[in-house]
Amino acid sequence: MPGIIERYRERLPFAPGDPVVSLQEGSTPLVLAERLSEKAGLEVWLKLEGANPTGSFKDRGMTCAVSAAVREGARAVICASTGNTAASAAAYSAKAGLRGAVIVPEGKIATGKLAQALMHGARVVALRGNFDEALKLVREVVSRHPISLVNSVNEYRIEGQKTAAFEIAEALAGELDALCIPVGNAGNITAYWKGFREAGLEPRMLGFQAAGAAPLVHGRPVEHPETIASAIRIGNPARWEEAMDAMTSSGGAVRAVTDAEILAAYRLLAASEGVFCEPASAASVAGLLVHGAGEDVHRVVCVLTGHGLKDPQTALEHAGAVVPCDPELAAIERAVLE
Ligand SMILES: *Cc1c(COP(=O)(O)O)cnc(C)c1O
């Protein structure tokens, strides 16, 4: 499959002949989750965005943001990030031959994402502050220097990310009652809603935030957001109004899920569906299981935004232990069969 710009060019702001920076993102699997469906009493599908080139949906937006930056003649890109935007911006700027700088909250990003950003050669800046402070600062930097901002406040990010809704609409032949999606900075739910409407669909948009970082649920910013789901540890989402509009005008809702509920869904997906996603992604499934999808909903898609390998530390802390064994047949038999 070509990348999303080539696949959906007529619905994206790119003309034939424009530069395209792509790693063949998009066209991700949509998998029927049999056990989860049984548990939820609905038909539940999982959109596996961890299958994108850098392991998260951010690549859909990044191919557009970086291609547009090249078209505009930018020499460098910058972003604030809870991790995945940094990994994606670093990869796409490496592919484009641009310089990349990523500002991340110190000590609060998952190991895999940090490794990616560093390996792709980005300048990784660890801010002694949280994501919201990082975003505020990078906005000031780009107002003073000719550097392209590739956070989801950039419209090209939204344009690229809406293509996931196109893929779902095509795969399910337009039959979808609700979408469950984790909400952090609220760019992705905004993008899905735009994409669905362009595809002529209006599924109920159900957004889920972590209980310790749930500004949209409380109706006010959270000064010190806290959650194990580091990708959605955001206290003041940039796309606040648009996200609320998506949920209200689709008859949806925004709700909170606790870290314990997120971790339970995270383990369930891995152990009974064969899908290893990162904790933030599991908020969509946790939300569905805890809050339900409402009346007259038969078919739901849960967006699994990023791959589980992004955050091996959280996985190891919440999985079973390995079994030590001496190199003898009897010991192996005991270890395997008991
Ligand atoms: C970025 C991200 C989110 C949140 O998306 P927003 O557009 O910020 O709401 C959720 N899950 C993962 C894995 C992410 O990387």
The ligand as an SDF file (V2000), in Angstrom:
LIG
                    3D

 15 15  0  0  0  0  0  0  0  0999 V2000
   -0.7970   11.1240   21.1240 C   0  0  0  0  0  0  0  0  0  0  0  0
   -1.4010    9.8970   21.6920 C   0  0  0  0  0  0  0  0  0  0  0  0
   -2.7100    9.8740   22.2210 C   0  0  0  0  0  0  0  0  0  0  0  0
   -3.5400   11.0950   22.3570 C   0  0  0  0  0  0  0  0  0  0  0  0
   -3.8890   11.7020   21.1390 O   0  0  0  0  0  0  0  0  0  0  0  0
   -4.3450   13.2450   21.1440 P   0  0  0  0  0  0  0  0  0  0  0  0
   -4.4250   13.6020   19.7220 O   0  0  0  0  0  0  0  0  0  0  0  0
   -3.2430   13.9760   21.8650 O   0  0  0  0  0  0  0  0  0  0  0  0
   -5.6150   13.3190   21.8900 O   0  0  0  0  0  0  0  0  0  0  0  0
   -3.2130    8.6690   22.6570 C   0  0  0  0  0  0  0  0  0  0  0  0
   -2.4870    7.5370   22.6160 N   0  0  0  0  0  0  0  0  0  0  0  0
   -1.2290    7.5270   22.1310 C   0  0  0  0  0  0  0  0  0  0  0  0
   -0.4740    6.2380   22.1120 C   0  0  0  0  0  0  0  0  0  0  0  0
   -0.6430    8.6990   21.6520 C   0  0  0  0  0  0  0  0  0  0  0  0
    0.6040    8.6660   21.1940 O   0  0  0  0  0  0  0  0  0  0  0  0
  1  2  1  0
  2  3  1  0
  2 14  2  0
  3  4  1  0
  3 10  2  0
  4  5  1  0
  5  6  1  0
  6  7  2  0
  6  8  1  0
  6  9  1  0
 10 11  1  0
 11 12  2  0
 12 13  1  0
 12 14  1  0
 14 15  1  0
M  END
$$$$
